[in-house]
Amino acid sequence: MSADHKYEVEVIKLERALRVRRELKKKIEDMLGKSTVRKFAKDAVDCPVLGKRVSFIFCYACPNFVRRYRGVVHCRGDPLPPDFQP
């Protein structure tokens, strides 16, 4: 395991997308493009920090996100700031 991440979390493919706040989705669309966000919207991860399943879009915006590589998300696992909620 590398020193830059604590967790390796599998990406889960879903039939339907999980809900994400409109502001967050817009922010990610500006960075990545609409087609990429549309593809990522149907992906989810079981977040080790929050202890629940969240959309990959939320995970991507998280300060703990390091990288996504071959269907696995590398996560730092640090506590989240109180204002950062799904």
PyMOL Python script that loads the backbone (N, CA, C, O; Angstrom):
from pymol import cmd

cmd.read_pdbstr("""\
ATOM      1  N   MET A   1       0.844  -1.184   0.000  1.00  0.00           N
ATOM      2  CA  MET A   1       0.000   0.000   0.000  1.00  0.00           C
ATOM      3  C   MET A   1       0.887   1.243   0.000  1.00  0.00           C
ATOM      4  O   MET A   1       1.903   1.314   0.691  1.00  0.00           O
ATOM      5  N   SER A   2       0.472   2.197  -0.783  1.00  0.00           N
ATOM      6  CA  SER A   2       1.221   3.435  -0.918  1.00  0.00           C
ATOM      7  C   SER A   2       0.995   4.340   0.294  1.00  0.00           C
ATOM      8  O   SER A   2       0.018   4.185   1.026  1.00  0.00           O
ATOM      9  N   ALA A   3       1.905   5.276   0.491  1.00  0.00           N
ATOM     10  CA  ALA A   3       1.803   6.181   1.633  1.00  0.00           C
ATOM     11  C   ALA A   3       0.790   7.307   1.412  1.00  0.00           C
ATOM     12  O   ALA A   3       0.425   7.998   2.363  1.00  0.00           O
ATOM     13  N   ASP A   4       0.327   7.504   0.160  1.00  0.00           N
ATOM     14  CA  ASP A   4      -0.575   8.614  -0.099  1.00  0.00           C
ATOM     15  C   ASP A   4      -2.046   8.270   0.106  1.00  0.00           C
ATOM     16  O   ASP A   4      -2.898   9.155   0.026  1.00  0.00           O
ATOM     17  N   HIS A   5      -2.365   6.997   0.369  1.00  0.00           N
ATOM     18  CA  HIS A   5      -3.755   6.650   0.644  1.00  0.00           C
ATOM     19  C   HIS A   5      -3.834   5.553   1.695  1.00  0.00           C
ATOM     20  O   HIS A   5      -2.906   4.768   1.888  1.00  0.00           O
ATOM     21  N   LYS A   6      -4.992   5.533   2.373  1.00  0.00           N
ATOM     22  CA  LYS A   6      -5.223   4.590   3.458  1.00  0.00           C
ATOM     23  C   LYS A   6      -6.170   3.473   3.027  1.00  0.00           C
ATOM     24  O   LYS A   6      -6.027   2.330   3.463  1.00  0.00           O
ATOM     25  N   TYR A   7      -7.141   3.807   2.167  1.00  0.00           N
ATOM     26  CA  TYR A   7      -8.154   2.844   1.730  1.00  0.00           C
ATOM     27  C   TYR A   7      -8.143   2.686   0.218  1.00  0.00           C
ATOM     28  O   TYR A   7      -7.850   3.624  -0.523  1.00  0.00           O
ATOM     29  N   GLU A   8      -8.471   1.478  -0.219  1.00  0.00           N
ATOM     30  CA  GLU A   8      -8.736   1.201  -1.627  1.00  0.00           C
ATOM     31  C   GLU A   8     -10.170   0.685  -1.691  1.00  0.00           C
ATOM     32  O   GLU A   8     -10.477  -0.389  -1.173  1.00  0.00           O
ATOM     33  N   VAL A   9     -11.049   1.466  -2.336  1.00  0.00           N
ATOM     34  CA  VAL A   9     -12.478   1.193  -2.339  1.00  0.00           C
ATOM     35  C   VAL A   9     -12.917   0.839  -3.755  1.00  0.00           C
ATOM     36  O   VAL A   9     -12.615   1.564  -4.703  1.00  0.00           O
ATOM     37  N   GLU A  10     -13.628  -0.277  -3.896  1.00  0.00           N
ATOM     38  CA  GLU A  10     -14.127  -0.713  -5.205  1.00  0.00           C
ATOM     39  C   GLU A  10     -15.231   0.214  -5.702  1.00  0.00           C
ATOM     40  O   GLU A  10     -16.070   0.668  -4.924  1.00  0.00           O
ATOM     41  N   VAL A  11     -15.221   0.491  -7.007  1.00  0.00           N
ATOM     42  CA  VAL A  11     -16.292   1.264  -7.637  1.00  0.00           C
ATOM     43  C   VAL A  11     -17.427   0.300  -7.964  1.00  0.00           C
ATOM     44  O   VAL A  11     -17.191  -0.786  -8.494  1.00  0.00           O
ATOM     45  N   ILE A  12     -18.654   0.694  -7.649  1.00  0.00           N
ATOM     46  CA  ILE A  12     -19.839  -0.129  -7.862  1.00  0.00           C
ATOM     47  C   ILE A  12     -20.650   0.484  -8.998  1.00  0.00           C
ATOM     48  O   ILE A  12     -20.965   1.674  -8.967  1.00  0.00           O
ATOM     49  N   LYS A  13     -20.990  -0.328 -10.004  1.00  0.00           N
ATOM     50  CA  LYS A  13     -21.830   0.131 -11.114  1.00  0.00           C
ATOM     51  C   LYS A  13     -23.290  -0.016 -10.707  1.00  0.00           C
ATOM     52  O   LYS A  13     -23.700  -1.073 -10.226  1.00  0.00           O
ATOM     53  N   LEU A  14     -24.080   1.048 -10.899  1.00  0.00           N
ATOM     54  CA  LEU A  14     -25.490   1.049 -10.527  1.00  0.00           C
ATOM     55  C   LEU A  14     -26.377   1.150 -11.763  1.00  0.00           C
ATOM     56  O   LEU A  14     -25.951   1.634 -12.811  1.00  0.00           O
ATOM     57  N   GLU A  15     -27.621   0.685 -11.622  1.00  0.00           N
ATOM     58  CA  GLU A  15     -28.612   0.830 -12.684  1.00  0.00           C
ATOM     59  C   GLU A  15     -29.056   2.285 -12.803  1.00  0.00           C
ATOM     60  O   GLU A  15     -29.168   2.825 -13.903  1.00  0.00           O
ATOM     61  N   ARG A  16     -29.310   2.919 -11.638  1.00  0.00           N
ATOM     62  CA  ARG A  16     -29.752   4.309 -11.592  1.00  0.00           C
ATOM     63  C   ARG A  16     -28.759   5.116 -10.760  1.00  0.00           C
ATOM     64  O   ARG A  16     -28.147   4.610  -9.819  1.00  0.00           O
ATOM     65  N   ALA A  17     -28.619   6.368 -11.132  1.00  0.00           N
ATOM     66  CA  ALA A  17     -27.683   7.247 -10.434  1.00  0.00           C
ATOM     67  C   ALA A  17     -28.199   7.614  -9.045  1.00  0.00           C
ATOM     68  O   ALA A  17     -29.406   7.734  -8.834  1.00  0.00           O
ATOM     69  N   LEU A  18     -27.275   7.790  -8.098  1.00  0.00           N
ATOM     70  CA  LEU A  18     -27.618   8.311  -6.778  1.00  0.00           C
ATOM     71  C   LEU A  18     -27.739   9.836  -6.871  1.00  0.00           C
ATOM     72  O   LEU A  18     -27.099  10.470  -7.710  1.00  0.00           O
ATOM     73  N   ARG A  19     -28.560  10.405  -6.007  1.00  0.00           N
ATOM     74  CA  ARG A  19     -28.744  11.859  -6.019  1.00  0.00           C
ATOM     75  C   ARG A  19     -27.480  12.576  -5.533  1.00  0.00           C
ATOM     76  O   ARG A  19     -26.811  12.148  -4.592  1.00  0.00           O
ATOM     77  N   VAL A  20     -27.186  13.686  -6.217  1.00  0.00           N
ATOM     78  CA  VAL A  20     -26.053  14.537  -5.862  1.00  0.00           C
ATOM     79  C   VAL A  20     -26.553  15.978  -5.890  1.00  0.00           C
ATOM     80  O   VAL A  20     -27.363  16.341  -6.742  1.00  0.00           O
ATOM     81  N   ARG A  21     -26.073  16.792  -4.963  1.00  0.00           N
ATOM     82  CA  ARG A  21     -26.473  18.202  -4.945  1.00  0.00           C
ATOM     83  C   ARG A  21     -26.178  18.865  -6.293  1.00  0.00           C
ATOM     84  O   ARG A  21     -25.132  18.622  -6.895  1.00  0.00           O
ATOM     85  N   ARG A  22     -27.081  19.682  -6.747  1.00  0.00           N
ATOM     86  CA  ARG A  22     -26.981  20.326  -8.061  1.00  0.00           C
ATOM     87  C   ARG A  22     -25.710  21.171  -8.174  1.00  0.00           C
ATOM     88  O   ARG A  22     -25.052  21.154  -9.214  1.00  0.00           O
ATOM     89  N   GLU A  23     -25.358  21.909  -7.120  1.00  0.00           N
ATOM     90  CA  GLU A  23     -24.169  22.770  -7.155  1.00  0.00           C
ATOM     91  C   GLU A  23     -22.897  21.947  -7.331  1.00  0.00           C
ATOM     92  O   GLU A  23     -21.996  22.323  -8.080  1.00  0.00           O
ATOM     93  N   LEU A  24     -22.841  20.824  -6.629  1.00  0.00           N
ATOM     94  CA  LEU A  24     -21.672  19.959  -6.716  1.00  0.00           C
ATOM     95  C   LEU A  24     -21.549  19.349  -8.110  1.00  0.00           C
ATOM     96  O   LEU A  24     -20.458  19.295  -8.677  1.00  0.00           O
ATOM     97  N   LYS A  25     -22.665  18.894  -8.652  1.00  0.00           N
ATOM     98  CA  LYS A  25     -22.658  18.298  -9.988  1.00  0.00           C
ATOM     99  C   LYS A  25     -22.224  19.325 -11.034  1.00  0.00           C
ATOM    100  O   LYS A  25     -21.457  19.002 -11.941  1.00  0.00           O
ATOM    101  N   LYS A  26     -22.707  20.543 -10.911  1.00  0.00           N
ATOM    102  CA  LYS A  26     -22.344  21.615 -11.846  1.00  0.00           C
ATOM    103  C   LYS A  26     -20.850  21.927 -11.772  1.00  0.00           C
ATOM    104  O   LYS A  26     -20.197  22.130 -12.795  1.00  0.00           O
ATOM    105  N   LYS A  27     -20.320  21.961 -10.554  1.00  0.00           N
ATOM    106  CA  LYS A  27     -18.896  22.240 -10.353  1.00  0.00           C
ATOM    107  C   LYS A  27     -18.026  21.167 -11.026  1.00  0.00           C
ATOM    108  O   LYS A  27     -17.029  21.483 -11.674  1.00  0.00           O
ATOM    109  N   ILE A  28     -18.413  19.910 -10.865  1.00  0.00           N
ATOM    110  CA  ILE A  28     -17.652  18.811 -11.467  1.00  0.00           C
ATOM    111  C   ILE A  28     -17.818  18.817 -12.986  1.00  0.00           C
ATOM    112  O   ILE A  28     -16.867  18.521 -13.709  1.00  0.00           O
ATOM    113  N   GLU A  29     -19.025  19.153 -13.482  1.00  0.00           N
ATOM    114  CA  GLU A  29     -19.239  19.247 -14.933  1.00  0.00           C
ATOM    115  C   GLU A  29     -18.337  20.296 -15.553  1.00  0.00           C
ATOM    116  O   GLU A  29     -17.831  20.094 -16.657  1.00  0.00           O
ATOM    117  N   ASP A  30     -18.123  21.414 -14.867  1.00  0.00           N
ATOM    118  CA  ASP A  30     -17.248  22.460 -15.377  1.00  0.00           C
ATOM    119  C   ASP A  30     -15.801  21.967 -15.482  1.00  0.00           C
ATOM    120  O   ASP A  30     -15.063  22.394 -16.370  1.00  0.00           O
ATOM    121  N   MET A  31     -15.400  21.076 -14.586  1.00  0.00           N
ATOM    122  CA  MET A  31     -14.034  20.559 -14.597  1.00  0.00           C
ATOM    123  C   MET A  31     -13.855  19.413 -15.594  1.00  0.00           C
ATOM    124  O   MET A  31     -12.858  19.377 -16.316  1.00  0.00           O
ATOM    125  N   LEU A  32     -14.806  18.476 -15.642  1.00  0.00           N
ATOM    126  CA  LEU A  32     -14.625  17.244 -16.409  1.00  0.00           C
ATOM    127  C   LEU A  32     -15.425  17.174 -17.708  1.00  0.00           C
ATOM    128  O   LEU A  32     -15.035  16.462 -18.633  1.00  0.00           O
ATOM    129  N   GLY A  33     -16.522  17.893 -17.789  1.00  0.00           N
ATOM    130  CA  GLY A  33     -17.399  17.814 -18.953  1.00  0.00           C
ATOM    131  C   GLY A  33     -18.640  17.002 -18.648  1.00  0.00           C
ATOM    132  O   GLY A  33     -18.635  16.130 -17.779  1.00  0.00           O
ATOM    133  N   LYS A  34     -19.720  17.307 -19.385  1.00  0.00           N
ATOM    134  CA  LYS A  34     -21.009  16.674 -19.111  1.00  0.00           C
ATOM    135  C   LYS A  34     -21.018  15.178 -19.384  1.00  0.00           C
ATOM    136  O   LYS A  34     -21.608  14.419 -18.615  1.00  0.00           O
ATOM    137  N   SER A  35     -20.376  14.738 -20.463  1.00  0.00           N
ATOM    138  CA  SER A  35     -20.418  13.310 -20.803  1.00  0.00           C
ATOM    139  C   SER A  35     -19.695  12.466 -19.754  1.00  0.00           C
ATOM    140  O   SER A  35     -20.143  11.366 -19.430  1.00  0.00           O
ATOM    141  N   THR A  36     -18.596  12.964 -19.229  1.00  0.00           N
ATOM    142  CA  THR A  36     -17.860  12.235 -18.195  1.00  0.00           C
ATOM    143  C   THR A  36     -18.675  12.167 -16.907  1.00  0.00           C
ATOM    144  O   THR A  36     -18.732  11.120 -16.262  1.00  0.00           O
ATOM    145  N   VAL A  37     -19.298  13.266 -16.536  1.00  0.00           N
ATOM    146  CA  VAL A  37     -20.113  13.296 -15.320  1.00  0.00           C
ATOM    147  C   VAL A  37     -21.316  12.374 -15.473  1.00  0.00           C
ATOM    148  O   VAL A  37     -21.707  11.703 -14.518  1.00  0.00           O
ATOM    149  N   ARG A  38     -21.904  12.334 -16.660  1.00  0.00           N
ATOM    150  CA  ARG A  38     -23.040  11.442 -16.909  1.00  0.00           C
ATOM    151  C   ARG A  38     -22.615   9.979 -16.703  1.00  0.00           C
ATOM    152  O   ARG A  38     -23.375   9.179 -16.156  1.00  0.00           O
ATOM    153  N   LYS A  39     -21.419   9.645 -17.137  1.00  0.00           N
ATOM    154  CA  LYS A  39     -20.906   8.282 -16.960  1.00  0.00           C
ATOM    155  C   LYS A  39     -20.622   7.996 -15.481  1.00  0.00           C
ATOM    156  O   LYS A  39     -20.949   6.921 -14.978  1.00  0.00           O
ATOM    157  N   PHE A  40     -20.010   8.966 -14.790  1.00  0.00           N
ATOM    158  CA  PHE A  40     -19.669   8.785 -13.376  1.00  0.00           C
ATOM    159  C   PHE A  40     -20.906   8.777 -12.477  1.00  0.00           C
ATOM    160  O   PHE A  40     -20.847   8.241 -11.370  1.00  0.00           O
ATOM    161  N   ALA A  41     -22.017   9.352 -12.921  1.00  0.00           N
ATOM    162  CA  ALA A  41     -23.218   9.447 -12.088  1.00  0.00           C
ATOM    163  C   ALA A  41     -23.773   8.069 -11.731  1.00  0.00           C
ATOM    164  O   ALA A  41     -24.409   7.914 -10.688  1.00  0.00           O
ATOM    165  N   LYS A  42     -23.544   7.083 -12.571  1.00  0.00           N
ATOM    166  CA  LYS A  42     -24.054   5.728 -12.295  1.00  0.00           C
ATOM    167  C   LYS A  42     -23.045   4.865 -11.540  1.00  0.00           C
ATOM    168  O   LYS A  42     -23.241   3.659 -11.391  1.00  0.00           O
ATOM    169  N   ASP A  43     -21.976   5.479 -11.071  1.00  0.00           N
ATOM    170  CA  ASP A  43     -20.986   4.779 -10.255  1.00  0.00           C
ATOM    171  C   ASP A  43     -21.135   5.220  -8.807  1.00  0.00           C
ATOM    172  O   ASP A  43     -21.514   6.359  -8.532  1.00  0.00           O
ATOM    173  N   ALA A  44     -20.838   4.320  -7.890  1.00  0.00           N
ATOM    174  CA  ALA A  44     -20.917   4.626  -6.465  1.00  0.00           C
ATOM    175  C   ALA A  44     -19.774   3.927  -5.743  1.00  0.00           C
ATOM    176  O   ALA A  44     -19.140   3.025  -6.291  1.00  0.00           O
ATOM    177  N   VAL A  45     -19.515   4.352  -4.505  1.00  0.00           N
ATOM    178  CA  VAL A  45     -18.520   3.710  -3.647  1.00  0.00           C
ATOM    179  C   VAL A  45     -19.095   3.605  -2.238  1.00  0.00           C
ATOM    180  O   VAL A  45     -19.932   4.414  -1.839  1.00  0.00           O
ATOM    181  N   ASP A  46     -18.642   2.610  -1.496  1.00  0.00           N
ATOM    182  CA  ASP A  46     -18.982   2.496  -0.080  1.00  0.00           C
ATOM    183  C   ASP A  46     -17.919   3.271   0.689  1.00  0.00           C
ATOM    184  O   ASP A  46     -16.829   2.760   0.946  1.00  0.00           O
ATOM    185  N   CYS A  47     -18.245   4.502   1.049  1.00  0.00           N
ATOM    186  CA  CYS A  47     -17.284   5.431   1.646  1.00  0.00           C
ATOM    187  C   CYS A  47     -16.833   4.937   3.025  1.00  0.00           C
ATOM    188  O   CYS A  47     -17.667   4.735   3.908  1.00  0.00           O
ATOM    189  N   PRO A  48     -15.512   4.738   3.219  1.00  0.00           N
ATOM    190  CA  PRO A  48     -15.022   4.292   4.529  1.00  0.00           C
ATOM    191  C   PRO A  48     -15.064   5.399   5.587  1.00  0.00           C
ATOM    192  O   PRO A  48     -15.091   5.100   6.781  1.00  0.00           O
ATOM    193  N   VAL A  49     -15.069   6.650   5.180  1.00  0.00           N
ATOM    194  CA  VAL A  49     -15.087   7.766   6.129  1.00  0.00           C
ATOM    195  C   VAL A  49     -16.504   8.022   6.633  1.00  0.00           C
ATOM    196  O   VAL A  49     -16.717   8.170   7.836  1.00  0.00           O
ATOM    197  N   LEU A  50     -17.480   8.075   5.712  1.00  0.00           N
ATOM    198  CA  LEU A  50     -18.872   8.327   6.097  1.00  0.00           C
ATOM    199  C   LEU A  50     -19.593   7.057   6.525  1.00  0.00           C
ATOM    200  O   LEU A  50     -20.583   7.122   7.255  1.00  0.00           O
ATOM    201  N   GLY A  51     -19.111   5.911   6.080  1.00  0.00           N
ATOM    202  CA  GLY A  51     -19.731   4.643   6.439  1.00  0.00           C
ATOM    203  C   GLY A  51     -21.010   4.361   5.682  1.00  0.00           C
ATOM    204  O   GLY A  51     -21.864   3.619   6.167  1.00  0.00           O
ATOM    205  N   LYS A  52     -21.161   4.944   4.487  1.00  0.00           N
ATOM    206  CA  LYS A  52     -22.348   4.676   3.679  1.00  0.00           C
ATOM    207  C   LYS A  52     -22.003   4.773   2.199  1.00  0.00           C
ATOM    208  O   LYS A  52     -20.922   5.228   1.827  1.00  0.00           O
ATOM    209  N   ARG A  53     -22.938   4.339   1.367  1.00  0.00           N
ATOM    210  CA  ARG A  53     -22.745   4.377  -0.082  1.00  0.00           C
ATOM    211  C   ARG A  53     -23.020   5.787  -0.598  1.00  0.00           C
ATOM    212  O   ARG A  53     -24.060   6.377  -0.304  1.00  0.00           O
ATOM    213  N   VAL A  54     -22.077   6.315  -1.369  1.00  0.00           N
ATOM    214  CA  VAL A  54     -22.223   7.651  -1.949  1.00  0.00           C
ATOM    215  C   VAL A  54     -21.910   7.585  -3.435  1.00  0.00           C
ATOM    216  O   VAL A  54     -21.242   6.660  -3.896  1.00  0.00           O
ATOM    217  N   SER A  55     -22.392   8.562  -4.174  1.00  0.00           N
ATOM    218  CA  SER A  55     -22.114   8.665  -5.597  1.00  0.00           C
ATOM    219  C   SER A  55     -20.624   8.921  -5.819  1.00  0.00           C
ATOM    220  O   SER A  55     -19.968   9.559  -4.996  1.00  0.00           O
ATOM    221  N   PHE A  56     -20.098   8.419  -6.933  1.00  0.00           N
ATOM    222  CA  PHE A  56     -18.695   8.677  -7.232  1.00  0.00           C
ATOM    223  C   PHE A  56     -18.446  10.167  -7.459  1.00  0.00           C
ATOM    224  O   PHE A  56     -17.339  10.646  -7.212  1.00  0.00           O
ATOM    225  N   ILE A  57     -19.444  10.902  -7.919  1.00  0.00           N
ATOM    226  CA  ILE A  57     -19.283  12.342  -8.117  1.00  0.00           C
ATOM    227  C   ILE A  57     -18.968  13.024  -6.783  1.00  0.00           C
ATOM    228  O   ILE A  57     -18.091  13.885  -6.714  1.00  0.00           O
ATOM    229  N   PHE A  58     -19.685  12.636  -5.726  1.00  0.00           N
ATOM    230  CA  PHE A  58     -19.394  13.163  -4.392  1.00  0.00           C
ATOM    231  C   PHE A  58     -17.992  12.750  -3.959  1.00  0.00           C
ATOM    232  O   PHE A  58     -17.244  13.555  -3.404  1.00  0.00           O
ATOM    233  N   CYS A  59     -17.644  11.504  -4.212  1.00  0.00           N
ATOM    234  CA  CYS A  59     -16.322  10.988  -3.849  1.00  0.00           C
ATOM    235  C   CYS A  59     -15.221  11.766  -4.565  1.00  0.00           C
ATOM    236  O   CYS A  59     -14.192  12.085  -3.969  1.00  0.00           O
ATOM    237  N   TYR A  60     -15.441  12.069  -5.839  1.00  0.00           N
ATOM    238  CA  TYR A  60     -14.449  12.797  -6.632  1.00  0.00           C
ATOM    239  C   TYR A  60     -14.204  14.202  -6.067  1.00  0.00           C
ATOM    240  O   TYR A  60     -13.081  14.705  -6.106  1.00  0.00           O
ATOM    241  N   ALA A  61     -15.253  14.824  -5.547  1.00  0.00           N
ATOM    242  CA  ALA A  61     -15.141  16.173  -4.995  1.00  0.00           C
ATOM    243  C   ALA A  61     -14.576  16.179  -3.573  1.00  0.00           C
ATOM    244  O   ALA A  61     -14.208  17.236  -3.060  1.00  0.00           O
ATOM    245  N   CYS A  62     -14.506  15.029  -2.943  1.00  0.00           N
ATOM    246  CA  CYS A  62     -14.059  14.914  -1.556  1.00  0.00           C
ATOM    247  C   CYS A  62     -12.568  15.255  -1.428  1.00  0.00           C
ATOM    248  O   CYS A  62     -11.784  14.903  -2.309  1.00  0.00           O
ATOM    249  N   PRO A  63     -12.164  15.935  -0.344  1.00  0.00           N
ATOM    250  CA  PRO A  63     -10.745  16.244  -0.137  1.00  0.00           C
ATOM    251  C   PRO A  63      -9.892  14.986   0.085  1.00  0.00           C
ATOM    252  O   PRO A  63      -8.670  15.045  -0.051  1.00  0.00           O
ATOM    253  N   ASN A  64     -10.512  13.861   0.423  1.00  0.00           N
ATOM    254  CA  ASN A  64      -9.770  12.614   0.632  1.00  0.00           C
ATOM    255  C   ASN A  64      -9.486  11.847  -0.658  1.00  0.00           C
ATOM    256  O   ASN A  64      -8.694  10.905  -0.653  1.00  0.00           O
ATOM    257  N   PHE A  65     -10.119  12.237  -1.756  1.00  0.00           N
ATOM    258  CA  PHE A  65      -9.941  11.537  -3.027  1.00  0.00           C
ATOM    259  C   PHE A  65      -8.508  11.714  -3.523  1.00  0.00           C
ATOM    260  O   PHE A  65      -8.004  12.835  -3.605  1.00  0.00           O
ATOM    261  N   VAL A  66      -7.854  10.591  -3.853  1.00  0.00           N
ATOM    262  CA  VAL A  66      -6.498  10.638  -4.394  1.00  0.00           C
ATOM    263  C   VAL A  66      -6.527  10.344  -5.887  1.00  0.00           C
ATOM    264  O   VAL A  66      -6.043  11.144  -6.687  1.00  0.00           O
ATOM    265  N   ARG A  67      -7.100   9.186  -6.271  1.00  0.00           N
ATOM    266  CA  ARG A  67      -7.177   8.791  -7.679  1.00  0.00           C
ATOM    267  C   ARG A  67      -8.179   7.669  -7.844  1.00  0.00           C
ATOM    268  O   ARG A  67      -8.555   7.000  -6.881  1.00  0.00           O
ATOM    269  N   ARG A  68      -8.606   7.473  -9.081  1.00  0.00           N
ATOM    270  CA  ARG A  68      -9.407   6.310  -9.452  1.00  0.00           C
ATOM    271  C   ARG A  68      -8.581   5.554 -10.472  1.00  0.00           C
ATOM    272  O   ARG A  68      -8.186   6.114 -11.495  1.00  0.00           O
ATOM    273  N   TYR A  69      -8.317   4.283 -10.200  1.00  0.00           N
ATOM    274  CA  TYR A  69      -7.462   3.494 -11.064  1.00  0.00           C
ATOM    275  C   TYR A  69      -8.036   2.090 -11.201  1.00  0.00           C
ATOM    276  O   TYR A  69      -8.132   1.350 -10.222  1.00  0.00           O
ATOM    277  N   ARG A  70      -8.419   1.728 -12.431  1.00  0.00           N
ATOM    278  CA  ARG A  70      -8.926   0.391 -12.744  1.00  0.00           C
ATOM    279  C   ARG A  70     -10.059  -0.061 -11.828  1.00  0.00           C
ATOM    280  O   ARG A  70     -10.032  -1.174 -11.304  1.00  0.00           O
ATOM    281  N   GLY A  71     -11.043   0.796 -11.639  1.00  0.00           N
ATOM    282  CA  GLY A  71     -12.206   0.433 -10.851  1.00  0.00           C
ATOM    283  C   GLY A  71     -12.013   0.483  -9.352  1.00  0.00           C
ATOM    284  O   GLY A  71     -12.843  -0.034  -8.604  1.00  0.00           O
ATOM    285  N   VAL A  72     -10.924   1.102  -8.897  1.00  0.00           N
ATOM    286  CA  VAL A  72     -10.650   1.225  -7.470  1.00  0.00           C
ATOM    287  C   VAL A  72     -10.348   2.691  -7.163  1.00  0.00           C
ATOM    288  O   VAL A  72      -9.572   3.337  -7.868  1.00  0.00           O
ATOM    289  N   VAL A  73     -10.971   3.205  -6.104  1.00  0.00           N
ATOM    290  CA  VAL A  73     -10.715   4.575  -5.664  1.00  0.00           C
ATOM    291  C   VAL A  73      -9.737   4.518  -4.501  1.00  0.00           C
ATOM    292  O   VAL A  73      -9.923   3.746  -3.561  1.00  0.00           O
ATOM    293  N   HIS A  74      -8.704   5.332  -4.569  1.00  0.00           N
ATOM    294  CA  HIS A  74      -7.750   5.446  -3.472  1.00  0.00           C
ATOM    295  C   HIS A  74      -8.168   6.642  -2.618  1.00  0.00           C
ATOM    296  O   HIS A  74      -8.337   7.750  -3.127  1.00  0.00           O
ATOM    297  N   CYS A  75      -8.334   6.407  -1.314  1.00  0.00           N
ATOM    298  CA  CYS A  75      -8.880   7.393  -0.379  1.00  0.00           C
ATOM    299  C   CYS A  75      -7.897   7.605   0.774  1.00  0.00           C
ATOM    300  O   CYS A  75      -7.336   6.646   1.304  1.00  0.00           O
ATOM    301  N   ARG A  76      -7.694   8.870   1.157  1.00  0.00           N
ATOM    302  CA  ARG A  76      -6.803   9.175   2.284  1.00  0.00           C
ATOM    303  C   ARG A  76      -7.386   8.720   3.611  1.00  0.00           C
ATOM    304  O   ARG A  76      -6.644   8.285   4.491  1.00  0.00           O
ATOM    305  N   GLY A  77      -8.700   8.812   3.772  1.00  0.00           N
ATOM    306  CA  GLY A  77      -9.357   8.352   4.996  1.00  0.00           C
ATOM    307  C   GLY A  77      -9.310   9.326   6.148  1.00  0.00           C
ATOM    308  O   GLY A  77      -9.576   8.936   7.285  1.00  0.00           O
ATOM    309  N   ASP A  78      -8.979  10.587   5.895  1.00  0.00           N
ATOM    310  CA  ASP A  78      -8.948  11.597   6.957  1.00  0.00           C
ATOM    311  C   ASP A  78     -10.373  12.039   7.299  1.00  0.00           C
ATOM    312  O   ASP A  78     -11.273  11.880   6.475  1.00  0.00           O
ATOM    313  N   PRO A  79     -10.596  12.588   8.495  1.00  0.00           N
ATOM    314  CA  PRO A  79     -11.924  13.110   8.841  1.00  0.00           C
ATOM    315  C   PRO A  79     -12.303  14.257   7.901  1.00  0.00           C
ATOM    316  O   PRO A  79     -11.454  15.043   7.479  1.00  0.00           O
ATOM    317  N   LEU A  80     -13.591  14.331   7.587  1.00  0.00           N
ATOM    318  CA  LEU A  80     -14.074  15.366   6.674  1.00  0.00           C
ATOM    319  C   LEU A  80     -14.402  16.645   7.431  1.00  0.00           C
ATOM    320  O   LEU A  80     -14.809  16.590   8.592  1.00  0.00           O
ATOM    321  N   PRO A  81     -14.229  17.794   6.787  1.00  0.00           N
ATOM    322  CA  PRO A  81     -14.652  19.043   7.429  1.00  0.00           C
ATOM    323  C   PRO A  81     -16.161  19.044   7.644  1.00  0.00           C
ATOM    324  O   PRO A  81     -16.881  18.423   6.863  1.00  0.00           O
ATOM    325  N   PRO A  82     -16.658  19.711   8.665  1.00  0.00           N
ATOM    326  CA  PRO A  82     -18.088  19.676   8.980  1.00  0.00           C
ATOM    327  C   PRO A  82     -18.979  20.232   7.872  1.00  0.00           C
ATOM    328  O   PRO A  82     -20.137  19.830   7.767  1.00  0.00           O
ATOM    329  N   ASP A  83     -18.477  21.137   7.051  1.00  0.00           N
ATOM    330  CA  ASP A  83     -19.299  21.731   5.990  1.00  0.00           C
ATOM    331  C   ASP A  83     -19.347  20.883   4.719  1.00  0.00           C
ATOM    332  O   ASP A  83     -20.058  21.237   3.778  1.00  0.00           O
ATOM    333  N   PHE A  84     -18.621  19.790   4.670  1.00  0.00           N
ATOM    334  CA  PHE A  84     -18.591  18.912   3.490  1.00  0.00           C
ATOM    335  C   PHE A  84     -19.500  17.728   3.737  1.00  0.00           C
ATOM    336  O   PHE A  84     -19.111  16.774   4.410  1.00  0.00           O
ATOM    337  N   GLN A  85     -20.713  17.779   3.196  1.00  0.00           N
ATOM    338  CA  GLN A  85     -21.713  16.722   3.380  1.00  0.00           C
ATOM    339  C   GLN A  85     -22.285  16.305   2.034  1.00  0.00           C
ATOM    340  O   GLN A  85     -22.360  17.120   1.115  1.00  0.00           O
ATOM    341  N   PRO A  86     -22.699  15.017   1.905  1.00  0.00           N
ATOM    342  CA  PRO A  86     -23.285  14.565   0.641  1.00  0.00           C
ATOM    343  C   PRO A  86     -24.651  15.167   0.371  1.00  0.00           C
ATOM    344  O   PRO A  86     -25.262  14.876  -0.656  1.00  0.00           O
TER     345      PRO A  86
END
""", "prot")
cmd.dss("prot")
cmd.show_as("cartoon", "prot")
cmd.util.cbc("prot")
cmd.orient("prot")
